[in-house]
């Protein structure tokens, strides 16, 4: 166990620098950001499922009988009294949900719909969804976007018999298009900036940086790339401006306002040099993962783990020395490279000595609590 504990600290004593190991990394703008506009839009509605083998709501859930009576009336088969439907156990009232693709959809497109029982229904097996109207989930817009119907397939993943899907059951009656451009007047309310860069009569697009990459450095790098590569072409030295760590706004040249797609493609394929990341340690106990990002360093320290004393010190030149133990029982991972350890060498050594993951996590947490590990710890379960 002493050997294992000693090597845990070797991992921490080495600075982890992705740029030192892999060199400076380039990426396309489309790899780290997307244009504002595309998003998943949800539709919803309420409908009836028929054809159930006695597992429906029955008369114990009268809310089902009312829409069933209305449906029969619409098809010239009116019901005088709801009591006439009291023995109807092959019908269930359900909620219906569908998602429109991020890029939008056109009239006539078919989409899957998800169906869930609302009342006393025990099983939707063998059921069929009657034609039901779907509209935007916010209910602000009452426009009927499409109609859903068809045979149900139970959702096997959750083991429940009251959730199902209708493959291609929704047919859109309206276009659901995506708008990428925004007028300067619209953006003025979104971003509080000084000066006159945002102009009311011009059109703009917004690049939204992915959560894993957002930061002032990334926003600045994207704006710089757009200005440097496209600014001269369009005679606009400040074509783009970084608004905050997550958003970069780009002015659309007038020649592209009616046909912006080629211009957006030019932006997407621009290459940027990724800025240095903040030091982070991601720990996932359930999946037994420790991931290091950015430059993770450790200060000189001495501590004891399970009877083994380990010291990390600096020499006269200020360089971190390889960890020393009372028995000098440890395996070094590239200890001579003060700029960082190679991932391949690290994984090879850890695999060789089979360091328990819980020991590594315990040491990381203890040193971090004392302020000796200079990185943010993020827990993911």
C-alpha positions as CSV (number, residue, x, y, z in Angstrom):
1,X,0.0,0.0,0.0
2,X,3.0,2.3,0.6
3,X,4.0,2.2,-3.0
4,X,0.6,3.0,-4.1
5,X,0.2,6.0,-1.9
6,X,3.6,7.4,-2.8
7,X,2.8,7.3,-6.5
8,X,-0.4,9.2,-6.0
9,X,1.5,12.3,-5.0
10,X,3.8,12.0,-8.0
11,X,0.7,12.5,-10.2
12,X,-0.1,15.7,-8.3
13,X,3.5,17.0,-8.1
14,X,3.7,17.3,-11.8
15,X,2.1,20.3,-13.5
16,X,-0.4,19.2,-16.1
17,X,-0.3,21.5,-19.1
18,X,-2.2,20.5,-22.2
19,X,-0.3,22.9,-24.4
20,X,3.0,21.5,-23.1
21,X,1.9,17.9,-23.9
22,X,0.0,18.4,-27.1
23,X,1.3,21.8,-28.3
24,X,-1.0,24.7,-29.0
25,X,-4.4,23.6,-30.1
26,X,-6.4,25.0,-33.0
27,X,-10.1,24.6,-33.4
28,X,-12.8,25.8,-35.8
29,X,-15.3,28.3,-34.4
30,X,-18.1,25.8,-35.1
31,X,-16.3,23.4,-32.7
32,X,-16.6,25.8,-29.7
33,X,-19.7,27.9,-30.5
34,X,-23.0,27.9,-32.4
35,X,-25.2,30.6,-33.8
36,X,-28.1,31.8,-31.7
37,X,-31.4,30.7,-33.2
38,X,-31.4,27.0,-33.4
39,X,-33.1,25.4,-30.4
40,X,-35.4,22.5,-29.5
41,X,-39.0,23.6,-29.5
42,X,-41.6,21.5,-27.7
43,X,-45.1,20.9,-28.8
44,X,-47.8,19.5,-26.5
45,X,-51.5,18.5,-26.5
46,X,-54.0,16.2,-24.9
47,X,-55.7,13.2,-26.7
48,X,-57.4,9.9,-26.4
49,X,-56.0,6.4,-26.8
50,X,-58.4,3.7,-27.8
51,X,-58.2,-0.1,-28.3
52,X,-56.9,-0.9,-24.8
53,X,-57.7,-4.4,-23.5
54,X,-59.7,-3.3,-20.5
55,X,-56.8,-1.4,-19.0
56,X,-58.1,2.1,-19.8
57,X,-59.4,4.8,-17.4
58,X,-62.9,3.5,-17.1
59,X,-65.7,5.4,-15.3
60,X,-63.4,5.9,-12.3
61,X,-61.8,8.8,-14.2
62,X,-64.7,10.9,-15.6
63,X,-62.3,13.5,-17.2
64,X,-61.8,10.9,-19.9
65,X,-65.5,10.4,-20.6
66,X,-66.0,14.1,-21.4
67,X,-63.5,14.4,-24.3
68,X,-64.6,11.0,-25.5
69,X,-68.2,12.2,-25.7
70,X,-67.1,15.4,-27.6
71,X,-65.1,13.2,-30.0
72,X,-68.2,11.1,-30.7
73,X,-70.3,14.2,-31.2
74,X,-67.9,15.5,-33.8
75,X,-68.4,12.3,-35.8
76,X,-72.2,12.5,-35.7
77,X,-72.5,10.0,-32.8
78,X,-73.6,12.2,-29.9
79,X,-73.8,10.9,-26.3
80,X,-76.8,12.1,-24.3
81,X,-75.4,11.2,-20.9
82,X,-71.9,10.5,-19.7
83,X,-73.3,7.6,-17.7
84,X,-73.7,5.9,-21.1
85,X,-69.9,5.5,-21.2
86,X,-69.4,4.3,-17.7
87,X,-68.3,0.8,-18.8
88,X,-65.8,2.1,-21.4
89,X,-62.5,0.7,-20.2
90,X,-60.7,0.6,-23.5
91,X,-60.0,4.4,-23.6
92,X,-57.4,6.5,-21.8
93,X,-56.8,10.2,-21.6
94,X,-53.2,11.0,-22.4
95,X,-50.7,13.9,-22.7
96,X,-48.8,14.2,-26.0
97,X,-45.4,15.7,-26.4
98,X,-43.1,16.2,-29.5
99,X,-39.9,18.0,-30.1
100,X,-39.1,20.1,-33.2
101,X,-35.5,19.7,-34.5
102,X,-33.0,22.5,-33.7
103,X,-32.8,23.5,-37.4
104,X,-36.6,23.8,-37.7
105,X,-39.1,21.7,-39.7
106,X,-41.4,22.2,-42.7
107,X,-45.1,21.6,-43.3
108,X,-45.7,17.9,-44.0
109,X,-42.7,16.7,-42.0
110,X,-43.3,13.7,-39.8
111,X,-42.1,13.5,-36.2
112,X,-42.3,11.0,-33.3
113,X,-44.7,11.8,-30.4
114,X,-44.5,10.7,-26.8
115,X,-47.6,9.7,-25.0
116,X,-48.2,9.4,-21.3
117,X,-51.4,8.3,-19.4
118,X,-53.0,10.9,-17.2
119,X,-55.6,9.0,-15.2
120,X,-56.4,5.5,-13.9
121,X,-55.0,3.7,-17.0
122,X,-53.0,0.6,-16.1
123,X,-51.5,0.0,-19.5
124,X,-51.3,1.6,-23.0
125,X,-50.3,-1.7,-24.6
126,X,-52.1,-2.3,-27.9
127,X,-53.6,1.2,-28.0
128,X,-54.0,3.7,-30.8
129,X,-53.9,7.5,-30.5
130,X,-56.8,9.3,-32.0
131,X,-56.2,12.4,-34.0
132,X,-55.0,15.1,-31.6
133,X,-53.9,18.8,-32.2
134,X,-50.5,19.9,-30.9
135,X,-49.4,23.5,-30.2
136,X,-46.4,25.3,-28.7
137,X,-45.8,24.3,-25.1
138,X,-45.8,27.9,-23.9
139,X,-49.5,28.2,-24.8
140,X,-48.9,31.9,-25.8
141,X,-49.3,31.0,-29.5
142,X,-52.5,29.1,-29.9
143,X,-51.7,28.1,-33.5
144,X,-52.1,24.4,-34.2
145,X,-48.7,23.2,-35.4
146,X,-49.7,19.7,-36.4
147,X,-51.9,16.7,-35.7
148,X,-50.8,13.4,-34.2
149,X,-52.3,9.9,-34.4
150,X,-51.3,6.3,-34.8
151,X,-50.4,3.0,-33.1
152,X,-48.5,3.1,-29.8
153,X,-45.3,1.4,-28.9
154,X,-44.6,1.0,-25.2
155,X,-41.4,2.8,-24.0
156,X,-39.3,-0.2,-22.9
157,X,-36.5,1.8,-21.3
158,X,-38.4,2.9,-18.2
159,X,-40.3,-0.4,-17.8
160,X,-43.6,1.5,-17.4
161,X,-46.7,0.5,-19.3
162,X,-48.2,4.0,-19.2
163,X,-45.6,5.7,-21.4
164,X,-45.4,5.1,-25.2
165,X,-44.3,6.5,-28.5
166,X,-46.0,6.9,-31.9
167,X,-43.3,6.7,-34.6
168,X,-43.8,9.4,-37.2
169,X,-47.2,10.0,-35.7
170,X,-47.1,13.8,-35.9
171,X,-47.6,15.6,-39.3
172,X,-46.8,19.3,-39.3
173,X,-49.4,21.6,-40.6
174,X,-47.2,24.7,-40.2
175,X,-43.6,25.6,-41.0
176,X,-41.3,25.9,-38.0
177,X,-38.4,28.0,-39.3
178,X,-35.3,29.2,-37.5
179,X,-34.2,32.9,-37.6
180,X,-30.5,33.6,-37.2
181,X,-30.5,37.3,-37.8
182,X,-31.4,40.0,-35.4
183,X,-31.7,43.8,-35.8
184,X,-29.5,46.1,-33.8
185,X,-32.5,47.5,-32.0
186,X,-33.3,44.0,-30.7
187,X,-29.8,43.4,-29.5
188,X,-29.6,46.8,-27.6
189,X,-31.9,45.4,-25.0
190,X,-29.9,42.2,-24.7
191,X,-26.4,43.7,-24.3
192,X,-25.7,46.9,-22.4
193,X,-22.7,48.4,-24.3
194,X,-21.3,51.9,-24.7
195,X,-20.8,53.6,-28.0
196,X,-22.5,53.2,-31.3
197,X,-21.2,49.8,-32.5
198,X,-24.7,48.3,-32.6
199,X,-26.7,50.2,-35.2
200,X,-30.5,50.1,-35.4
201,X,-30.6,49.7,-39.2
202,X,-28.2,46.8,-39.5
203,X,-28.5,43.0,-39.0
204,X,-26.4,40.9,-36.7
205,X,-25.8,37.3,-35.7
206,X,-24.8,36.1,-32.2
207,X,-22.3,33.3,-31.6
208,X,-23.1,31.5,-28.3
209,X,-20.0,29.8,-26.9
210,X,-20.5,26.2,-25.6
211,X,-20.6,26.0,-21.8
212,X,-17.4,23.8,-21.7
213,X,-15.5,26.6,-23.6
214,X,-17.0,29.8,-22.4
215,X,-14.8,32.5,-20.9
216,X,-13.4,35.9,-21.7
217,X,-10.4,34.4,-23.4
218,X,-12.5,32.3,-25.8
219,X,-14.9,35.2,-26.5
220,X,-11.9,37.5,-27.3
221,X,-10.3,34.9,-29.5
222,X,-13.4,34.4,-31.6
223,X,-13.9,38.1,-32.1
224,X,-10.3,38.6,-33.0
225,X,-10.4,35.8,-35.6
226,X,-13.5,37.2,-37.3
227,X,-12.1,40.7,-37.4
228,X,-8.7,39.6,-38.6
229,X,-9.9,37.1,-41.3
230,X,-13.1,38.8,-42.5
231,X,-12.7,42.4,-41.5
232,X,-10.4,43.4,-44.3
233,X,-12.6,41.7,-46.9
234,X,-15.7,43.6,-45.9
235,X,-13.8,46.8,-44.9
236,X,-15.0,46.6,-41.4
237,X,-12.2,46.4,-38.8
238,X,-14.6,45.6,-36.0
239,X,-17.0,43.2,-37.6
240,X,-17.3,41.3,-34.4
241,X,-17.4,42.2,-30.7
242,X,-17.3,40.0,-27.6
243,X,-20.1,41.0,-25.3
244,X,-19.4,38.7,-22.4
245,X,-17.8,35.3,-21.7
246,X,-20.5,33.5,-23.6
247,X,-21.6,35.8,-26.5
248,X,-19.9,37.3,-29.6
249,X,-22.0,39.5,-31.9
250,X,-21.0,39.7,-35.6
251,X,-22.3,42.4,-37.9
252,X,-23.7,40.9,-41.2
253,X,-22.5,42.8,-44.3
254,X,-25.4,44.3,-46.2
255,X,-24.6,42.1,-49.3
256,X,-25.5,39.1,-47.1
257,X,-28.6,40.3,-45.3
258,X,-30.9,38.6,-47.8
259,X,-28.8,35.4,-48.1
260,X,-26.8,35.0,-44.8
261,X,-25.9,31.3,-45.1
262,X,-22.6,31.8,-47.1
263,X,-21.5,34.4,-44.6
264,X,-22.3,32.2,-41.6
265,X,-20.4,29.4,-43.2
266,X,-17.3,31.6,-43.6
267,X,-17.5,32.3,-39.9
268,X,-18.0,28.7,-38.9
269,X,-14.9,27.5,-40.7
270,X,-12.5,30.1,-39.3
271,X,-9.7,28.6,-37.1
272,X,-8.8,30.0,-33.7
273,X,-6.0,29.3,-31.3
274,X,-7.6,28.0,-28.1
275,X,-6.8,30.2,-25.1
276,X,-5.2,28.7,-22.0
277,X,-7.9,27.1,-19.9
278,X,-8.5,27.5,-16.2
279,X,-7.1,24.7,-14.1
280,X,-9.9,22.2,-13.2
281,X,-10.1,18.7,-11.8
282,X,-13.3,16.8,-12.6
283,X,-14.1,13.9,-10.3
284,X,-16.8,11.3,-10.9
285,X,-16.9,8.8,-8.1
286,X,-19.7,6.6,-9.6
287,X,-17.8,6.1,-12.8
288,X,-14.3,6.3,-11.1
289,X,-12.9,9.1,-13.3
290,X,-10.4,11.8,-12.5
291,X,-9.9,14.3,-15.4
292,X,-7.5,17.2,-15.4
293,X,-8.0,20.3,-17.5
294,X,-5.7,23.3,-17.9
295,X,-2.6,23.6,-15.8
296,X,-3.0,21.9,-12.4
297,X,-0.1,22.6,-10.0
298,X,0.6,21.8,-6.4
299,X,2.5,23.8,-3.8
300,X,5.3,22.3,-1.6
301,X,3.8,20.3,1.3
302,X,4.3,17.4,3.6
303,X,1.6,15.0,4.6
304,X,1.0,11.4,5.8
305,X,-1.3,8.9,4.2
306,X,-1.7,5.5,5.8
307,X,1.6,5.6,7.6
308,X,3.6,6.9,4.7
309,X,5.1,10.4,5.0
310,X,5.4,12.2,1.7
311,X,7.1,15.6,1.1
312,X,7.1,17.9,-1.9
313,X,9.7,20.7,-1.8
314,X,11.6,23.1,-4.0
315,X,15.3,23.3,-4.6
316,X,17.5,26.4,-4.4
317,X,16.3,27.4,-7.9
318,X,12.7,27.2,-7.0
319,X,12.0,24.0,-9.0
320,X,9.6,21.4,-7.5
321,X,11.5,18.2,-6.6
322,X,10.3,14.7,-7.0
323,X,8.2,13.6,-4.0
324,X,10.3,12.1,-1.2
325,X,9.0,9.4,1.2
326,X,10.5,7.9,4.3
327,X,11.3,4.8,2.2
328,X,11.7,6.4,-1.2
329,X,9.2,4.0,-2.5
330,X,7.5,5.7,-5.4
331,X,7.4,5.6,-9.2
332,X,8.1,8.8,-11.0
333,X,6.1,10.0,-13.9
334,X,8.4,12.2,-16.0
335,X,9.7,14.0,-12.9
336,X,12.4,15.8,-14.9
337,X,10.0,17.7,-17.0
338,X,9.1,20.8,-15.0
339,X,6.6,22.0,-17.6
340,X,4.2,19.1,-17.4
341,X,3.7,15.3,-17.5
342,X,2.7,13.5,-20.7
343,X,-0.7,11.8,-20.5
344,X,0.6,8.6,-22.1
345,X,3.3,8.3,-19.4
346,X,0.9,9.1,-16.6
347,X,-1.7,6.5,-17.7
348,X,1.0,3.9,-18.3
349,X,2.5,4.3,-14.8
350,X,-0.9,4.3,-13.1
351,X,-2.0,1.3,-15.0
352,X,1.2,-0.5,-14.1
353,X,0.9,0.1,-10.3
354,X,-2.9,-0.1,-10.2
355,X,-3.5,2.9,-8.0
356,X,-6.9,2.7,-6.3
357,X,-9.2,5.5,-7.5
358,X,-10.5,6.3,-4.0
359,X,-7.0,6.8,-2.7
360,X,-6.3,9.4,-5.4
361,X,-9.5,11.2,-4.8
362,X,-8.9,11.3,-1.0
363,X,-5.4,12.9,-1.5
364,X,-6.7,15.4,-4.1
365,X,-9.5,16.5,-1.7
366,X,-7.2,16.8,1.3
367,X,-4.6,18.9,-0.5
368,X,-7.2,21.0,-2.1
369,X,-8.9,21.8,1.2
370,X,-5.5,23.1,2.5
371,X,-5.1,25.3,-0.6
372,X,-2.1,23.3,-1.9
373,X,-3.7,22.3,-5.2
374,X,-4.3,25.3,-7.5
375,X,-7.4,24.2,-9.4
376,X,-11.2,24.1,-9.2
377,X,-12.7,20.8,-8.3
378,X,-15.9,19.9,-10.1
379,X,-17.9,16.9,-9.0
380,X,-20.1,15.0,-11.5
381,X,-22.2,12.0,-10.5
